[in-house]
Amino acid sequence: MVSSSHSGLTPPPVDMPVPNGLNLALSLCVFSAALGLLWLGSHVESHWAVVGVGMLFSYLLLTNYALLHEASHGNLQSDPRRNYTLGLLAGLLFPMPFTLMRSTHQGHHVHNRTDVEMFDLYYPHDNRFIKYVRWYGILLGFFWPLVPLGAVLFSVFPAAWRARVFDRFKPTGYLLNGVQNAAVWLVRAETLLISAFFLLLFWLLELRWQNTLVLYLCFAFNWSTRQYIGHAFTKRDVIEGAWNLRHNRLMSFVLLHGEHDLNHHRHPEIPWRYLPNLSPANEERPNYLLQYWRQWLGPRPNTEPEPKPLGATT
């Protein structure tokens, strides 16, 4: 079994409580602002204006994803019901069923830097072409559409088909196959809720699908291109295989201190607000932008053995 601490299911220390009021305010503000930008993006005339709104939307939804991430660890609200509700709200905008996010992200903490999550490195026997396509696909934004598409396919397929289909895609299949029993029906219900939510939005806000697609394409690139930045080229260790990166204050707030990924993997039970406090004053942190551009040089040969997933027996 995985220790409760590193599965992110234990409550935070008493001296680092969940900032319930702040998180609630952020969740409601982000949700309201996102609806406003969706409306604006469909009612401006200039194509450049649509792209401009899309850029703002993409950064706003980075914060929304950070809130969704907090909820997946039970750190968005100290009360489980409120945490689920706000996680569901953030999932509507992504869009991604919250239950699916919670399960797959816990799987990430268990399998970090194992072979199924080794996107930045390759073995001599690997198909180099597939490795490069997968890597640059992530950097170019193609990871994001796989999330809502995967949720729909997961919800539609019966159990036998799910196992057959998702087992073929080892980098993500193991995550989706971790959703079992009652959680499957919850994912289906949340997927239906997301569909109803967007149908209602298009009707009430008179959204244009082309403009809305542009907004989400902006977010797709902005989110996907930075998804592996905290792990690329780190040591192959399930917990220590992450970076604490150095970023400017504005982006640190936008990401809710998400650049402190090593601190998060060491202490997933700690809410976002306290992550910088876990670093020593003299800690050397790579520059976020330099680390980002390093990724574009492509995957590298692997030189380390695969770590065992958390909780795996020898």
Residue frames as qw, qx, qy, qz and C-alpha x, y, z in Angstrom:
[[0.000, 0.885, 0.465, 0.000, 0.00, 0.00, 0.00],
 [0.333, 0.549, -0.045, 0.765, 1.04, 3.58, -0.66],
 [0.283, -0.305, -0.534, 0.736, 1.60, 5.62, 2.45],
 [0.063, 0.836, 0.544, -0.047, -1.25, 8.01, 3.08],
 [0.225, -0.738, 0.070, 0.632, 1.17, 10.90, 3.26],
 [0.150, -0.330, 0.591, 0.721, 2.45, 10.46, -0.27],
 [0.147, 0.463, 0.807, 0.336, -0.95, 9.65, -1.72],
 [0.030, -0.224, -0.070, -0.972, -1.99, 13.11, -0.60],
 [0.489, -0.494, -0.611, -0.379, -4.94, 11.87, 1.46],
 [0.494, -0.426, -0.544, 0.528, -3.87, 12.94, 4.93],
 [0.057, -0.966, -0.245, -0.054, -4.90, 16.31, 6.36],
 [0.424, 0.651, -0.267, 0.570, -2.26, 19.05, 6.43],
 [0.459, -0.128, -0.574, 0.666, -0.36, 19.90, 9.62],
 [0.182, -0.805, -0.525, 0.208, -2.20, 22.12, 12.09],
 [0.246, -0.664, 0.065, 0.703, 0.26, 24.96, 11.48],
 [0.008, 0.203, -0.589, -0.782, -0.40, 24.79, 7.71],
 [0.454, 0.412, 0.696, -0.374, -4.19, 24.68, 7.44],
 [0.325, 0.454, 0.657, 0.507, -6.10, 24.67, 4.18],
 [0.011, 0.203, 0.074, -0.976, -6.82, 28.34, 3.30],
 [0.238, 0.503, 0.831, -0.016, -10.55, 27.72, 2.95],
 [0.165, 0.831, 0.280, -0.452, -11.64, 31.34, 2.55],
 [0.008, -0.634, 0.475, 0.610, -8.92, 32.23, 0.06],
 [0.183, -0.026, 0.910, 0.371, -9.48, 29.10, -2.00],
 [0.260, 0.631, 0.716, -0.150, -13.24, 29.67, -2.08],
 [0.143, 0.836, 0.025, -0.529, -12.75, 33.26, -3.23],
 [0.077, -0.465, 0.686, 0.554, -10.24, 32.20, -5.88],
 [0.269, 0.211, 0.921, 0.185, -12.50, 29.43, -7.15],
 [0.257, 0.756, 0.556, -0.230, -15.53, 31.69, -7.51],
 [0.063, 0.808, -0.185, -0.555, -13.53, 34.55, -9.03],
 [0.159, -0.308, 0.797, 0.495, -11.80, 32.29, -11.55],
 [0.287, 0.399, 0.867, 0.083, -15.07, 30.61, -12.50],
 [0.213, 0.840, 0.360, -0.346, -16.89, 33.92, -12.95],
 [0.008, -0.729, 0.385, 0.566, -14.02, 35.51, -14.87],
 [0.267, -0.091, 0.872, 0.399, -13.77, 32.47, -17.15],
 [0.310, 0.626, 0.715, -0.029, -17.46, 32.74, -18.02],
 [0.109, 0.882, 0.060, -0.455, -16.95, 36.43, -18.73],
 [0.113, -0.548, 0.627, 0.543, -14.02, 35.74, -21.05],
 [0.338, 0.218, 0.885, 0.237, -15.94, 32.99, -22.84],
 [0.270, 0.809, 0.486, -0.188, -18.74, 35.49, -23.49],
 [0.004, 0.840, -0.214, -0.498, -16.31, 38.21, -24.54],
 [0.306, -0.305, 0.768, 0.473, -14.46, 35.88, -26.88],
 [0.313, 0.420, 0.820, 0.230, -17.68, 35.20, -28.77],
 [0.132, 0.885, 0.431, -0.114, -18.78, 38.83, -29.02],
 [0.181, -0.689, 0.297, 0.635, -15.65, 40.68, -30.14],
 [0.698, 0.670, 0.057, -0.247, -15.39, 41.29, -33.88],
 [0.294, 0.765, -0.569, -0.074, -11.67, 41.20, -34.62],
 [0.932, 0.066, -0.349, 0.069, -9.90, 37.86, -35.03],
 [0.415, 0.390, -0.518, 0.638, -6.93, 39.32, -33.17],
 [0.426, -0.446, 0.297, -0.729, -9.25, 40.30, -30.32],
 [0.942, -0.157, -0.142, -0.261, -10.42, 36.69, -30.08],
 [0.779, 0.218, -0.435, 0.395, -6.80, 35.54, -29.83],
 [0.058, 0.484, -0.420, 0.766, -6.10, 38.21, -27.21],
 [0.711, -0.370, 0.154, -0.577, -9.05, 37.04, -25.12],
 [0.956, 0.037, -0.290, -0.019, -7.81, 33.49, -25.65],
 [0.505, 0.380, -0.528, 0.568, -4.41, 34.34, -24.20],
 [0.309, -0.422, 0.400, -0.753, -6.00, 35.83, -21.08],
 [0.888, -0.155, -0.054, -0.429, -8.31, 32.83, -20.86],
 [0.831, 0.215, -0.483, 0.175, -5.36, 30.43, -21.08],
 [0.243, 0.348, -0.596, 0.682, -3.62, 31.97, -18.06],
 [0.562, -0.309, 0.241, -0.728, -6.83, 32.16, -16.06],
 [0.945, -0.047, -0.172, -0.274, -7.40, 28.47, -16.66],
 [0.553, 0.331, -0.644, 0.411, -3.88, 27.71, -15.47],
 [0.204, -0.289, 0.555, -0.752, -5.04, 28.97, -12.09],
 [0.817, -0.073, -0.007, -0.573, -8.24, 26.96, -12.49],
 [0.845, 0.171, -0.506, 0.035, -6.15, 23.84, -13.07],
 [0.238, 0.341, -0.665, 0.621, -4.04, 24.63, -10.01],
 [0.531, -0.209, 0.355, -0.741, -7.27, 24.79, -7.98],
 [0.909, 0.078, -0.241, -0.331, -8.42, 21.50, -9.53],
 [0.619, 0.316, -0.646, 0.317, -5.06, 20.01, -8.56],
 [0.132, -0.323, 0.596, -0.723, -5.47, 21.19, -4.97],
 [0.766, -0.098, 0.127, -0.623, -8.90, 19.59, -4.83],
 [0.845, 0.202, -0.485, -0.099, -7.47, 16.29, -6.09],
 [0.439, 0.203, -0.702, 0.522, -5.34, 16.21, -2.93],
 [0.452, -0.661, -0.596, 0.064, -8.20, 17.27, -0.66],
 [0.441, -0.284, -0.198, 0.828, -6.48, 20.62, -0.10],
 [0.012, 0.436, 0.343, 0.832, -8.97, 23.00, -1.72],
 [0.526, -0.547, 0.037, -0.650, -11.34, 22.84, 1.23],
 [0.084, -0.317, 0.860, -0.390, -10.89, 21.10, 4.56],
 [0.671, 0.156, 0.516, -0.509, -14.48, 19.80, 4.40],
 [0.365, -0.034, 0.848, 0.383, -14.61, 16.85, 1.94],
 [0.366, 0.668, 0.648, -0.006, -18.01, 17.82, 0.53],
 [0.128, 0.933, -0.011, -0.335, -16.99, 21.41, -0.14],
 [0.283, -0.519, 0.658, 0.466, -13.70, 20.17, -1.56],
 [0.426, 0.249, 0.826, 0.273, -15.57, 17.90, -3.97],
 [0.291, 0.837, 0.438, -0.154, -17.98, 20.66, -4.96],
 [0.033, 0.889, -0.247, -0.384, -15.23, 23.16, -5.78],
 [0.365, -0.301, 0.785, 0.400, -13.20, 20.44, -7.50],
 [0.442, 0.504, 0.734, 0.109, -16.24, 19.65, -9.62],
 [0.195, 0.927, 0.159, -0.279, -16.60, 23.36, -10.43],
 [0.130, -0.712, 0.531, 0.441, -12.98, 23.61, -11.57],
 [0.443, -0.011, 0.852, 0.279, -13.37, 20.42, -13.57],
 [0.464, 0.719, 0.493, -0.156, -16.28, 21.90, -15.51],
 [0.193, 0.913, -0.170, -0.316, -14.05, 24.57, -16.99],
 [0.444, -0.476, 0.663, 0.369, -11.07, 22.36, -17.85],
 [0.772, -0.284, 0.096, -0.560, -13.18, 20.28, -18.83],
 [0.430, 0.228, -0.864, 0.125, -12.42, 17.07, -16.92],
 [0.738, -0.511, -0.367, -0.244, -14.45, 14.94, -14.50],
 [0.241, -0.765, 0.462, -0.378, -13.10, 15.69, -11.04],
 [0.887, -0.280, 0.346, -0.125, -13.23, 12.05, -9.97],
 [0.880, 0.399, 0.008, 0.257, -11.08, 11.13, -12.97],
 [0.229, 0.802, -0.331, 0.441, -8.61, 13.89, -12.14],
 [0.559, -0.644, 0.416, -0.315, -8.37, 12.75, -8.54],
 [0.959, -0.073, 0.274, 0.026, -7.68, 9.14, -9.48],
 [0.775, 0.529, -0.033, 0.345, -5.22, 9.82, -12.30],
 [0.087, 0.837, -0.342, 0.418, -3.27, 12.40, -10.34],
 [0.704, -0.541, 0.429, -0.166, -2.83, 10.06, -7.40],
 [0.948, 0.192, 0.187, 0.173, -1.55, 7.56, -9.95],
 [0.456, 0.782, -0.207, 0.371, 0.99, 10.13, -11.10],
 [0.317, -0.768, 0.457, -0.316, 2.36, 10.45, -7.56],
 [0.886, -0.228, 0.401, -0.054, 2.70, 6.67, -7.37],
 [0.861, 0.285, 0.306, 0.290, 4.37, 6.21, -10.78],
 [0.136, 0.969, -0.165, -0.125, 6.37, 9.42, -11.21],
 [0.060, 0.749, -0.641, -0.160, 9.60, 8.83, -13.21],
 [0.678, -0.034, 0.734, 0.028, 8.82, 5.14, -13.78],
 [0.282, 0.000, 0.725, 0.629, 8.83, 3.88, -17.36],
 [0.152, 0.665, 0.714, 0.158, 5.14, 4.69, -17.89],
 [0.026, -0.970, -0.182, 0.158, 5.91, 8.36, -17.16],
 [0.521, -0.426, 0.366, 0.643, 9.32, 8.54, -18.82],
 [0.526, 0.798, 0.294, -0.022, 8.52, 10.95, -21.66],
 [0.067, 0.952, -0.273, -0.118, 11.80, 12.88, -21.66],
 [0.270, -0.549, 0.778, 0.140, 14.14, 9.89, -21.89],
 [0.877, 0.292, -0.186, -0.332, 14.46, 6.83, -24.09],
 [0.755, -0.317, 0.560, 0.128, 16.04, 3.39, -24.02],
 [0.076, -0.408, 0.707, 0.572, 18.20, 2.12, -26.91],
 [0.156, 0.220, 0.935, 0.230, 15.39, -0.26, -27.94],
 [0.256, 0.638, 0.465, -0.558, 12.67, 2.43, -27.94],
 [0.446, 0.610, 0.491, 0.434, 11.14, 3.65, -31.18],
 [0.316, -0.248, -0.073, 0.913, 12.83, 7.04, -31.38],
 [0.087, -0.305, -0.460, -0.830, 10.23, 8.43, -33.80],
 [0.464, -0.628, -0.591, -0.201, 7.35, 7.65, -31.44],
 [0.525, -0.472, -0.357, 0.611, 9.29, 9.10, -28.52],
 [0.198, -0.077, 0.116, 0.970, 9.86, 12.38, -30.35],
 [0.245, -0.432, -0.550, -0.671, 6.28, 12.61, -31.63],
 [0.524, -0.624, -0.575, 0.073, 4.94, 12.02, -28.13],
 [0.471, -0.384, -0.231, 0.760, 7.34, 14.53, -26.56],
 [0.070, -0.018, 0.208, 0.975, 6.78, 17.35, -29.01],
 [0.305, -0.516, -0.665, -0.445, 3.07, 16.57, -29.04],
 [0.462, -0.632, -0.495, 0.376, 3.02, 17.41, -25.32],
 [0.323, -0.340, -0.012, 0.883, 4.99, 20.61, -25.88],
 [0.030, -0.117, -0.468, -0.875, 2.77, 21.71, -28.77],
 [0.439, -0.025, 0.235, -0.867, -0.49, 21.32, -26.87],
 [0.620, 0.012, -0.633, -0.463, -1.78, 17.95, -28.01],
 [0.197, -0.042, -0.888, 0.414, -1.92, 16.53, -24.48],
 [0.303, 0.107, 0.384, -0.866, -4.93, 18.63, -23.48],
 [0.660, 0.099, -0.275, -0.692, -7.51, 17.31, -26.01],
 [0.500, 0.064, -0.864, 0.003, -6.69, 13.76, -24.92],
 [0.050, 0.015, 0.723, -0.689, -8.11, 14.56, -21.47],
 [0.573, 0.207, 0.243, -0.755, -11.74, 15.36, -22.39],
 [0.671, 0.281, -0.551, -0.409, -11.62, 12.79, -25.21],
 [0.319, 0.146, -0.906, 0.237, -10.35, 10.15, -22.80],
 [0.285, 0.070, 0.617, -0.730, -13.10, 11.03, -20.32],
 [0.685, 0.252, -0.085, -0.678, -15.78, 10.57, -22.98],
 [0.634, 0.261, -0.708, -0.170, -14.35, 7.27, -24.21],
 [0.105, 0.123, -0.863, 0.479, -13.92, 6.07, -20.64],
 [0.445, 0.125, 0.445, -0.767, -17.55, 6.92, -19.89],
 [0.719, 0.300, -0.227, -0.585, -18.94, 5.27, -23.02],
 [0.539, 0.300, -0.783, -0.074, -16.93, 2.05, -23.17],
 [0.882, -0.415, -0.091, -0.206, -17.91, -0.96, -21.02],
 [0.576, -0.696, 0.424, 0.064, -15.28, -2.38, -18.68],
 [0.843, 0.026, 0.445, 0.302, -13.92, -5.02, -21.08],
 [0.539, 0.731, 0.178, 0.379, -13.49, -2.49, -23.89],
 [0.179, -0.960, 0.190, -0.104, -11.91, 0.07, -21.56],
 [0.700, -0.503, 0.464, 0.206, -9.21, -2.40, -20.52],
 [0.776, 0.292, 0.427, 0.362, -8.60, -3.43, -24.13],
 [0.357, 0.861, 0.132, 0.339, -8.37, 0.12, -25.47],
 [0.201, -0.939, 0.222, -0.167, -6.50, 1.92, -22.70],
 [0.824, -0.389, 0.343, 0.230, -4.01, -0.90, -22.09],
 [0.741, 0.463, 0.211, 0.439, -2.58, -0.12, -25.52],
 [0.177, 0.819, -0.091, 0.538, -1.59, 3.36, -24.38],
 [0.724, -0.245, -0.482, 0.428, 0.78, 2.61, -21.53],
 [0.249, 0.192, -0.248, 0.916, 1.71, 6.23, -20.70],
 [0.374, -0.201, 0.122, -0.897, -1.93, 6.99, -19.80],
 [0.684, -0.173, -0.601, -0.376, -3.78, 3.69, -19.77],
 [0.493, -0.132, -0.740, 0.437, -2.55, 2.68, -16.33],
 [0.067, 0.006, 0.335, -0.940, -4.01, 5.90, -14.92],
 [0.574, -0.068, -0.227, -0.784, -7.47, 5.42, -16.41],
 [0.693, -0.100, -0.705, -0.113, -7.57, 1.77, -15.43],
 [0.225, 0.025, -0.691, 0.687, -7.14, 2.87, -11.82],
 [0.458, -0.060, 0.135, -0.877, -10.73, 4.13, -11.79],
 [0.230, -0.080, -0.967, -0.071, -12.84, 1.23, -10.56],
 [0.123, -0.442, -0.850, 0.258, -16.32, 0.26, -9.37],
 [0.017, 0.827, 0.511, -0.236, -18.56, 3.10, -8.15],
 [0.194, -0.616, 0.182, 0.742, -16.07, 5.73, -9.31],
 [0.231, 0.126, 0.727, 0.634, -16.77, 4.70, -12.92],
 [0.001, -0.720, -0.671, -0.178, -20.40, 5.75, -12.60],
 [0.229, -0.816, -0.170, 0.503, -19.36, 8.95, -10.88],
 [0.268, -0.305, 0.471, 0.783, -17.06, 9.76, -13.81],
 [0.121, 0.407, 0.764, 0.486, -19.95, 9.10, -16.18],
 [0.115, -0.836, -0.521, 0.132, -22.26, 11.36, -14.21],
 [0.269, -0.709, 0.072, 0.648, -19.66, 14.13, -14.11],
 [0.265, -0.035, 0.629, 0.730, -19.05, 13.78, -17.85],
 [0.030, 0.651, 0.702, 0.286, -22.78, 14.22, -18.46],
 [0.226, -0.846, -0.289, 0.387, -22.76, 17.25, -16.17],
 [0.308, -0.429, 0.341, 0.777, -19.89, 18.79, -18.16],
 [0.172, 0.284, 0.723, 0.607, -21.80, 18.21, -21.40],
 [0.097, -0.797, -0.594, -0.051, -24.93, 19.82, -19.97],
 [0.331, -0.712, -0.077, 0.615, -22.87, 22.71, -18.61],
 [0.236, -0.241, 0.461, 0.821, -21.43, 23.58, -22.02],
 [0.055, 0.506, 0.742, 0.436, -24.77, 23.18, -23.78],
 [0.204, -0.844, -0.450, 0.208, -26.23, 25.63, -21.28],
 [0.337, -0.569, 0.139, 0.737, -23.30, 28.02, -21.72],
 [0.219, 0.081, 0.618, 0.751, -23.64, 28.06, -25.49],
 [0.065, -0.675, -0.679, -0.282, -27.34, 28.82, -25.15],
 [0.305, -0.844, -0.333, 0.290, -27.24, 31.42, -22.37],
 [0.331, -0.657, 0.208, 0.645, -24.07, 33.25, -23.44],
 [0.657, 0.733, 0.086, -0.156, -24.69, 32.85, -27.18],
 [0.448, -0.575, 0.568, 0.382, -21.22, 31.43, -27.68],
 [0.681, 0.608, -0.312, -0.263, -19.75, 30.88, -31.12],
 [0.964, -0.183, 0.156, 0.110, -18.13, 27.47, -31.33],
 [0.710, 0.512, -0.105, 0.471, -15.24, 28.68, -33.51],
 [0.023, -0.782, 0.288, -0.552, -14.35, 31.48, -31.08],
 [0.763, -0.535, 0.263, -0.250, -14.72, 29.21, -28.06],
 [0.965, 0.115, 0.021, 0.236, -12.48, 26.67, -29.76],
 [0.439, 0.677, -0.241, 0.540, -9.81, 29.35, -30.24],
 [0.396, -0.730, 0.323, -0.453, -9.94, 30.15, -26.51],
 [0.905, -0.314, 0.271, -0.089, -9.51, 26.51, -25.59],
 [0.847, 0.398, -0.083, 0.343, -6.75, 26.01, -28.14],
 [0.111, 0.772, -0.350, 0.519, -4.85, 28.84, -26.46],
 [0.648, -0.553, 0.394, -0.344, -5.33, 27.10, -23.13],
 [0.996, 0.079, 0.040, 0.031, -4.44, 23.71, -24.64],
 [0.645, 0.541, -0.282, 0.461, -1.02, 24.98, -25.65],
 [0.110, -0.715, 0.382, -0.575, -0.36, 27.00, -22.49],
 [0.787, -0.416, 0.319, -0.326, -1.32, 24.11, -20.20],
 [0.989, 0.128, 0.038, 0.066, 0.11, 21.19, -22.14],
 [0.581, 0.655, -0.297, 0.380, 3.45, 22.79, -23.00],
 [0.069, -0.629, 0.548, -0.547, 4.31, 23.23, -19.32],
 [0.883, -0.316, -0.070, -0.341, 2.90, 19.94, -17.99],
 [0.946, -0.054, -0.176, 0.267, 6.24, 18.16, -17.79],
 [0.260, 0.787, -0.283, 0.483, 8.44, 21.12, -16.94],
 [0.512, -0.681, 0.377, -0.364, 8.63, 20.15, -13.27],
 [0.899, -0.202, 0.388, -0.014, 9.88, 16.63, -14.07],
 [0.768, 0.623, -0.122, 0.089, 11.88, 16.85, -17.29],
 [0.590, 0.528, -0.459, 0.404, 15.46, 15.56, -16.92],
 [0.479, -0.650, 0.411, -0.423, 15.24, 15.01, -13.17],
 [0.061, -0.319, 0.938, -0.120, 16.59, 11.96, -11.37],
 [0.615, -0.143, -0.643, -0.434, 14.56, 8.79, -11.77],
 [0.121, -0.095, -0.802, 0.577, 13.05, 8.71, -8.32],
 [0.141, -0.617, -0.737, -0.238, 9.32, 8.59, -7.61],
 [0.299, -0.850, -0.347, 0.259, 9.47, 11.30, -4.94],
 [0.372, -0.632, 0.175, 0.657, 12.69, 13.18, -5.66],
 [0.421, 0.197, 0.611, 0.641, 12.19, 13.22, -9.43],
 [0.087, 0.891, 0.420, 0.149, 10.92, 16.81, -9.63],
 [0.403, 0.284, -0.101, 0.864, 12.24, 20.37, -9.64],
 [0.140, -0.822, -0.352, 0.425, 11.69, 23.39, -7.48],
 [0.487, 0.457, 0.299, 0.681, 11.92, 26.07, -10.16],
 [0.189, -0.447, -0.195, 0.852, 12.42, 29.82, -9.90],
 [0.175, 0.612, 0.595, 0.491, 9.71, 32.01, -11.42],
 [0.002, -0.303, 0.088, -0.949, 8.51, 35.61, -11.13],
 [0.176, 0.121, 0.685, -0.696, 5.96, 36.51, -8.46],
 [0.581, 0.233, -0.051, -0.778, 3.06, 37.03, -10.84],
 [0.672, 0.187, -0.643, -0.315, 3.40, 33.65, -12.50],
 [0.179, 0.087, -0.888, 0.414, 4.05, 32.01, -9.15],
 [0.389, 0.174, 0.497, -0.756, 0.63, 33.24, -8.04],
 [0.655, 0.279, -0.323, -0.623, -1.01, 32.27, -11.33],
 [0.619, 0.175, -0.764, -0.057, 0.35, 28.74, -10.88],
 [0.730, -0.606, 0.035, -0.314, -0.42, 28.78, -7.12],
 [0.316, -0.696, 0.645, -0.018, 3.27, 28.04, -6.49],
 [0.965, 0.194, 0.132, -0.116, 3.12, 25.09, -8.86],
 [0.520, 0.699, -0.460, 0.172, 6.77, 25.69, -9.75],
 [0.272, -0.529, 0.720, -0.357, 7.64, 24.16, -6.34],
 [0.855, 0.061, -0.359, -0.370, 6.93, 20.67, -7.65],
 [0.524, 0.206, -0.757, 0.332, 9.64, 18.90, -5.67],
 [0.175, -0.146, 0.583, -0.780, 8.26, 20.28, -2.42],
 [0.728, 0.010, -0.018, -0.686, 4.82, 19.13, -3.53],
 [0.807, 0.136, -0.561, -0.123, 5.96, 15.58, -4.27],
 [0.319, 0.187, -0.753, 0.544, 7.75, 15.40, -0.95],
 [0.086, 0.246, 0.661, -0.704, 4.74, 16.75, 0.93],
 [0.119, -0.318, -0.668, -0.663, 1.54, 16.34, -1.16],
 [0.299, -0.652, -0.683, 0.134, -0.56, 16.95, 1.94],
 [0.252, -0.445, -0.159, 0.844, 0.68, 20.56, 2.22],
 [0.356, 0.833, 0.408, -0.117, -1.63, 23.22, 0.67],
 [0.602, 0.586, 0.146, 0.523, -0.22, 25.39, -2.13],
 [0.114, -0.960, 0.014, -0.257, 0.13, 28.50, 0.02],
 [0.601, -0.724, 0.336, 0.049, 2.94, 27.00, 2.11],
 [0.933, 0.257, 0.072, 0.243, 5.01, 25.26, -0.57],
 [0.404, 0.751, -0.269, 0.449, 7.67, 28.03, -0.81],
 [0.454, -0.739, 0.359, -0.344, 8.15, 27.83, 2.97],
 [0.969, -0.167, 0.182, 0.021, 9.38, 24.25, 2.66],
 [0.747, 0.507, -0.125, 0.411, 12.52, 25.27, 0.75],
 [0.612, -0.489, -0.108, 0.612, 15.71, 26.28, 2.57],
 [0.071, 0.918, 0.018, -0.389, 16.79, 29.88, 2.06],
 [0.109, -0.645, 0.604, 0.455, 19.91, 28.88, 0.11],
 [0.731, 0.239, 0.639, 0.021, 18.19, 26.36, -2.16],
 [0.028, -0.345, 0.564, 0.750, 19.41, 26.41, -5.76],
 [0.582, 0.493, 0.588, -0.269, 16.42, 26.44, -8.10],
 [0.383, 0.126, 0.594, 0.696, 16.71, 26.27, -11.90],
 [0.227, 0.290, -0.039, -0.929, 15.14, 29.12, -13.84],
 [0.610, 0.387, 0.606, -0.333, 11.63, 28.24, -15.02],
 [0.566, 0.742, -0.078, -0.351, 12.03, 29.72, -18.50],
 [0.121, 0.612, -0.764, -0.164, 15.44, 28.11, -19.07],
 [0.405, -0.035, 0.901, -0.151, 14.03, 24.77, -17.99],
 [0.646, 0.552, 0.357, -0.387, 11.12, 25.28, -20.39],
 [0.487, 0.746, -0.350, -0.289, 13.40, 25.93, -23.36],
 [0.186, -0.443, 0.876, 0.036, 15.61, 22.96, -22.44],
 [0.664, 0.204, 0.671, -0.259, 12.64, 20.73, -23.14],
 [0.641, 0.696, 0.007, -0.323, 12.57, 21.77, -26.79],
 [0.062, 0.634, -0.746, -0.195, 15.98, 20.16, -27.32],
 [0.784, 0.111, -0.501, -0.349, 14.17, 16.84, -27.26],
 [0.914, -0.386, 0.054, -0.113, 14.34, 13.57, -25.31],
 [0.047, 0.728, -0.679, 0.083, 17.66, 12.24, -24.05],
 [0.669, 0.098, -0.736, 0.012, 19.11, 8.73, -23.62],
 [0.733, -0.619, 0.003, -0.283, 18.21, 7.15, -20.30],
 [0.417, 0.500, -0.668, 0.359, 21.13, 6.39, -17.99],
 [0.296, -0.294, 0.662, -0.623, 19.34, 5.32, -14.78],
 [0.112, -0.192, -0.974, -0.040, 17.38, 2.23, -13.71],
 [0.392, -0.507, -0.420, -0.642, 13.63, 2.47, -13.41],
 [0.179, -0.223, 0.642, -0.712, 12.41, 3.27, -9.88],
 [0.146, -0.343, -0.928, -0.009, 9.71, 1.11, -8.34],
 [0.297, -0.609, -0.313, -0.665, 6.28, 2.70, -7.91],
 [0.250, -0.391, 0.529, -0.711, 5.40, 3.78, -4.39],
 [0.753, -0.140, 0.389, -0.512, 4.20, 0.83, -2.38],
 [0.828, 0.341, -0.407, -0.178, 5.57, -1.76, -4.81],
 [0.833, -0.448, 0.322, 0.035, 7.11, -4.86, -3.27],
 [0.007, -0.680, 0.672, 0.293, 10.63, -5.89, -4.24]]
